[in-house]
Amino acid sequence: MNVNDERIRSLATLMLMANILYKLGDNLTVSVNKFRRSIRKQLNKIQKHEKKLYQSSLELATKAWEVSKKGHADMSVASTLDSLYLMIEDVKWIRKIFTPKQFQLVYSSIMQDKPVPITAEIEASSKKFTDELGAALGFKKKKNLKLLIKKIKDKQ
């Protein structure tokens, strides 16, 4: 795997996370808004200084979103973000934007903001969506195994 390809995939995943957070609106907690701004700031910096990388990542993210968005009912924003984060959590340059602890605070904040509990159907729809996104982005199945292990640990 080419290092540049991995960077394009990681950046495209980060773009998708920013897009999902943007669609939540701006009536969110301080931690979520700060998280969204830090991602956007980094994306703007990359867009300005690494135009080719940004454009390649944007094309990949757009293609993955278009392929994956069809045929999905209600999904959990928190679960979808969590699954996307698991795809890029090992990428060192992502930790300069936000730490795992910061992500967990954002995840918890979104979960607490949701007045409706996450049902098995919503969870399954979110998982199917992120599996399709992961495949469209070019991630291998091992990331999905990592997600499954995390979900099992969370339920214990």
Order of alpha helices (4+ residues) and beta strands (2+ residues): alpha-alpha-alpha-alpha-alpha-alpha-alpha
